[in-house]
C-alpha cells in the first residue's frame, strides 16, 4: 500500500489546465519536504517540482517553470500541483513523494522515501 495518494489526473487538450492533489494514507507529512515527479512512457522518472516543509521554498524543473505551481495546505495535509498551458510533452504518470529532508526540497528521486502510486495525465494535441 502506497504512503501517499494522488488524485486529479485526466485527459486535457493542449493549452489546458489540471490540478493534482496528494494526501497521505496514514501519517501526515507536514514536517518534511515534498515533491512531484513524472514518468513518460519509455522514459525515466524525472523531477517536476518540490516544496520545503514550511512551504516557503519551491523548486521547479526548467521545462515546467512558469507553467506549474506547487503548494501545500498543512491544515488539510494536502500537496497540490497546479498545471497550466499543458502540452503533449507533459503527458506522463505523475507521482507525489515525501522526503526526510526538511529544506531545501531535494530534486533527486533518491532523496524521497515515500511515494504514491501515481496518476495519469494525458495531453492531447
C-alpha positions in Angstrom: 0.0 0.0 0.0 1.4 3.4 -1.0 2.1 6.0 1.6 0.6 8.8 -0.5 -2.4 9.1 -2.8 -2.6 11.3 -5.8 -5.8 12.5 -7.5 -6.7 14.9 -10.2 -5.2 13.3 -13.3 -7.1 13.0 -16.6 -7.3 13.9 -20.2 -6.9 17.5 -21.3 -6.2 19.3 -24.6 -3.1 21.2 -25.4 -3.2 24.6 -23.6 -5.5 23.3 -20.9 -5.0 23.1 -17.2 -5.2 20.4 -14.5 -4.7 20.4 -10.7 -3.2 17.4 -9.0 -3.7 16.7 -5.3 -1.8 14.4 -2.9 -2.7 13.3 0.6 -1.3 10.7 2.9 -3.0 7.4 3.5 -1.5 7.2 7.0 0.9 9.5 8.8 0.9 13.2 7.9 3.9 14.6 6.0 3.5 18.2 7.1 7.0 18.2 8.7 9.1 17.3 5.6 9.8 18.4 2.1 7.6 17.0 -0.6 7.7 16.9 -4.4 6.2 15.9 -7.7 7.8 13.6 -10.2 6.6 12.2 -13.5 7.4 9.4 -15.8 6.5 9.4 -19.5 6.3 6.1 -21.5 9.7 4.7 -22.2 11.4 7.4 -20.1 12.9 7.6 -16.6 11.1 9.2 -13.8 12.0 12.9 -13.5 11.7 15.7 -11.1 8.9 18.2 -11.7 8.6 20.4 -8.5 9.5 20.4 -4.8 8.4 22.3 -1.8 10.1 22.8 1.6 8.5 21.6 4.8 7.3 25.2 5.6 6.1 25.7 2.0 8.3 28.8 1.8 10.7 27.4 -0.8 9.7 25.9 -4.1 11.8 24.4 -6.8 10.9 23.6 -10.4 12.3 21.7 -13.3 13.2 24.2 -16.1 10.6 22.7 -18.5 7.7 23.4 -16.2 8.9 26.7 -14.6 6.3 29.4 -15.1 3.5 26.9 -16.0 3.3 24.7 -12.9 2.8 25.8 -9.3 3.4 23.6 -6.3 1.8 24.4 -3.0 0.8 22.7 0.3 -2.0 23.1 2.8 -0.9 21.8 6.1 -4.3 22.2 7.7 -5.6 19.7 5.2 -2.5 17.6 4.9 -2.6 18.3 1.2 0.0 18.8 -1.5 -1.1 20.4 -4.8 0.3 20.8 -8.3 -1.5 23.4 -10.5 -0.6 22.9 -14.1 -1.3 25.5 -16.8 -0.6 25.6 -20.5 -0.2 21.9 -20.8 1.4 20.4 -23.9 1.8 16.8 -25.2 5.3 16.6 -23.7 3.6 16.8 -20.2 1.9 13.5 -20.8 3.1 11.2 -18.1 2.2 9.4 -14.8 2.6 12.0 -12.0 3.9 10.9 -8.6 3.7 12.6 -5.3 6.6 12.0 -2.9 7.8 12.9 0.6 11.4 13.2 1.8 13.0 13.0 5.2 14.8 16.3 4.3 13.2 19.4 5.6 14.7 22.1 3.3 15.5 22.9 0.6 13.3 20.5 -1.3 15.5 17.9 -3.0 15.4 17.3 -6.7 16.8 13.8 -6.8 14.5 10.8 -6.7 16.8 9.0 -4.3 16.2 11.7 -1.7 12.5 10.8 -1.4 11.5 7.8 0.8 7.7 7.8 0.5 5.7 7.6 -2.8 2.2 7.5 -4.2 1.1 5.1 -6.9 0.8 7.8 -9.5 -2.0 9.5 -11.5 -2.1 9.6 -15.3 -2.1 12.9 -17.1 -2.7 12.8 -20.8 -2.5 15.9 -23.0 -3.9 15.6 -26.5 -3.0 17.8 -29.4 
